[in-house]
Amino acid sequence: MDQIVKLQDVANEAGVSIATASRALAGKDRVSRETTEIVMTAAKKLGYSVDPIARAMREGITRTVGMIVPVIGNPFFAELVDAVEAELQLSGRELIIADSHGDVAQEARRLETLVGRRVDGILIVSQDHDRSIPAIRKAARSVPVVQVDRKVGRLSGDFVGVDNFIGMQLILDHMVHRGTKSVVLASSDNANSAGRSRRVAFEQITRELPLDVQEHIIGDFSIESGRRAGEELLRRKTLPDAVVAGSDLIAFGIMSTLIRSGVRIPDDLLVTGFDGTSLSGVFEPPLTTVTQPLAAIARDAAAFLTTRIADANEPTRDSRIAPTLVVRESA
């Protein structure tokens, strides 16, 4: 019969004290990130596992975190979840994923379910800037909540997301450098903060640039919305020099529609995206896009939630992380 692996075995393997091994496995803040990784590696190598029920009863916590996203089928949210899960595992926490399917009522039910399961905290990418507020506020009375990627209005709380203004600045400066004279924004409406802030940033920045800004095409962050935007562009008398899409999915929909109609990208039209999903590098032509720093977003989200779990009275924090521009063949 195999011998049971004990905490002391893990400590010996990692070269630390049993107290340090215990704190590392419990995700305590007093242990450095490097030491935690060493202890986690040792535990995995030896096949050591903590009894979650016993630990929850002893510590009064479940070491689980809930995360709600609008559409898990969206590659950006899938990659964000992956980054968050990897970060949480460093502190010995498990992730429970819930999909609101783009519906505020389902989002509220998901929040109630996660609170009922006594998760230690919740990360949420909200569906609606205004209508998501009541359910998030209610959940936050029972469990720490950190908003990620999208921030609802009129509700204080921790938030982590990309700096959309910097992202738009990178795109538009690139367009001007490419000799663009006329441009169209194809993005999401004001239902969520990402769509709202990207549109506002686009409008503010283009006022200071030598660009003819044509009428926006507004929909949502989906391929189908991009297809509709492509059809709208074809109905207009002349194509602009460039289209700035508010997400990679919108850009994919635009390009597929225009290419089928004989438009050559980038020869006839430049197209850029926003998000930097893995698909952006394999689409044809490969998409020039703003890439969100998912690892950094996940790191701050996990850190903010850990702090909030430890002390509910900590000052709220707002982190806007700068993205990068990846230039490929579409623009």
N, C-alpha and C positions, 0 to 999 in steps of 0.2 A: 504493500500500500504506500502511495506517495506521502511524504512527510508534509505536514501543513506548514506553509510559509508564514513566518511571523514578522511583525514590524521590526524586530531587532535584526532579522536577516536583511531586510531592505536597507536599514541604516548601515549595516556592515558593508553591503555591496556598494552603497553610495559614498561611503567614507565620511558619514556624519553621525551626530549623536541621535539617539532614538527620539529625543524631544524635537530635534530639528526635522527628522523624517516625518514625525507625526504632524508638525505644523505645516510642512510642505504639502503633505497629502490632504490636509484639511484646507489648504488654500489661504493660510494666514498671511497677513501683510508683512509680518516681521521677517519673512524668508525671501531672499533675493530671487529674481526670475531665473537666474542661472542655476542656483541651488535647487529650485523647484523642478527644473527640467531634468537635472541629474537624478533626483529622487524618483521622479515619475518614470524615467527610463529604467532605473533599477527595479522599481516595482513591476513594471511591465515585463522585464527580462525574467524575473523570478516567478511571475504569475501571481503576485500578491493582489488581493482585493479586499476592500473594506466592506464590512456588512452595513449596507445603507440603512436598514431599518434600525439597527442598534445605534448607529451614529446619529440618525435623525432624532431618536428618542433621547439620546444623551445631550445633543447640542441644541435641540429645538429647531433644527433646520433640515431641509430635505436635500440640499445641494443640487437642486434643479432650478433651471431658469427657463421661462417660457418666452417664445418669440413669435410675434404675429407679423406676417407680411401680406400685402394685398393679393399677389398672384405668384405662387411659387414657381409656376411655369415660365415666368419672365426670367431670362438668364441672369439679369443683374441681381435679382433677389435671391436666386439659387446660389450665386457666387458669394453674395453677402452672408447668407446663412452659413455657408461653408467656412468663411473666414471667422465668423463669430463662434461657431462650434469649436474650431481649432484653438481659439483664444481662451474660451471657457475651460477647455480640458486642461490647460496649464494650471488652473486653480482647483482642479478636481470636481468641476461642475458639469452636469449633463444638460443638454438642451432639448426642450420639448417644442416642436415646431407646429404652428397653426396657420392655416391659410384662410384669410377673410373672404377670398374670392371677389374682391372688389366691392363688397357689400357692407354698408355700415351696420346693419342689423346683425349680420353674421360676425362681424368684428366684435360687437358688444357681447355676443354669446361666447365667443372664444375667450374674451377677457374674463367673463364670469367663470368659465370652466377652469382656466388656469389659476384663478384666485381660489376656487374650490379645491383644487389639487394641492394647495398650499405650497406653490413654488416660492422660492426665496425672492424672486424678482422677475420683472417682465421687461423685455425689449420690444418695442412696437414701431413698425412703419405704418403710420396711420393712413386710412383711406381718404378721409375728407378733412380739409382744413377747418371747417366749422362743425359739421355734424358728428365728427368723431369725439368732440370734446366731452359730452356728458359721460360716456362710457369710460373714457380714460381717466377722467376726474374721479369717478366712482371707484375704479380699480386702485387708483393711487392712494385712496384712503386706507386700503387693506394691505398693500404690498408695494415695495419700491418699483417705480416705472421710469425707464429711460426711453426717450423718443430717439429714433434713428432715421436718418435720411430725410424724413418729412416731419415738420413741426406744426402742430395745430395752433390756432390763434387763441389769444386771451387765456392761456393756461401756463402758469409758471412750472418749471421742471427742467430736469437735465436733458440736454439734446446733443447729439453728435451727427454731423453730416459733412458733405463736401461744401467748399466755398464756391457757390454757383457763379458769383460775379467774376472771380478769377478764371473760372472755366470759360465763360463767355468772352472774357477779354483775350484769352489765348486763341480762341477760334477766330475772332474778328480781326485781331492783329495779323493772324496767318492769312486770312482772306485778302486783306489789304496788300500784304506782301506779295500775294499771288496775282495782283492786278485787278481784283474784283471791283466792279463799279456799281453793280446792283445786287441786292440780296433779299431773300425772303426767309422769315422765321416760320418753321413748321413745328409746333410744340403742343403741349398739353394746356388745358384751361386752368382756371384759378382754383379748381376743386382741391388741389393739394399744393403744399408750399414749394415743392420742387418746380412744378410748372409755373407757378406764380413768380418765383424769384428768378428763374431763367429768363422769363419774358421781360421782367422789369430790368434785369441786367442788360439784356440785348438792347432794349430801348434807350437806356441811359448811355451805353457805350457808343451806339451808332450815331447819337446826336453829336458826338465829338469826332466822327470819322467821315472821310469823303466818300460816303456811300449813299446810293439811291435805295432807300428802304421801301420795298413794295408791301402790299397788304399781307398781314400775317395769315397763316392757315392754322387754325386752332382745333385740336381734337383731344386725344388722350395719348398716353404712352403705350401704344400698341402697333403691331405691324399693320393691322387693318386701317388704323388711323393714318399711317404712312401711305398706304395704297390710295386712300381717299385724297390725301394731299397731292400725290402724284397725278391723280386724275384732274384735280383742280388746276394744277400747273399746266397741264396739257390743254385745258379749256381757255387759258389766258392767251392773249394774242402773241406774246413773245415770252420766252423763258428768261429768267434772271440769269446773272452770271453764276450765282451760287445760292444754295439752300442750306440754312443752318437748322438741323433737326435737333429737337429737344431731348432725344434719346436715340440709342442705337437702333431700337426696334422701329421707330418712325423712319429713320434713315434707310433701313432695309426695305421697308414697304415702298418708300419713294423710289429708290433705285430699281427695284424689281419691276415696278409699274412703268417707269420711264424707259428702261432698257428694252422691255417688250415692245414699246412703241417706237423704237429706233433711235432714241436719244443716247448719245455716247457720253459716258462718264469716265474721265473728267473733261474730255475734249469739248463737249457742248455745255456741260454744267458741272460745277463743283458741288459736292455734297459732304457735309460733316455730321458726325453723331455726337452723342454725349453718354458716357457710362464706361466705355472701354471693356465691354464684355468679351469673353473669349471668342465669340462668333465674329467679332469685328475684324479679326485677322484672317479669317477663312472665307468671308463673303467675297464675291467677285463683282467689281474690283474691291480689294481690301479697303476698309473704311478708315479714313482719318477721323479721329475721335478724341474727346476728352476722357481720360482714364481716371476713374475714381480710385483713391488709395484705400482699398477695402481692408487691408491688414491694419492700417492705422485707425480707420474708423472702428473696426472691431475691437482693437486694443483700448481705445478711449471708451467705447460703449461698455466693455466689461469692467474697466477700471471705475467708471462712474457708478455702475450698478453695485460693485463691491463696496464702494464708499458709502453709498446710500443704504445698503443693507446693514452696514456696521453702525451708521449714525444717521438717522432720519432727519436730523437738524442741521446737517452740513449745508453750507451755501450751495445753491444750484449752479451748475456749470453749463456753458454753451461752447461747443468746440466746432469750428468751421475749418476743415482741413483742405489745404490747397491741392488741386488735381494737377495732372500733367497732360500735355498734348502729344498724342502719338500720330505722326504724319505718315500716311500711307498713300495709296494710289487714287483714292476718290477725290482728293482735293490737295 
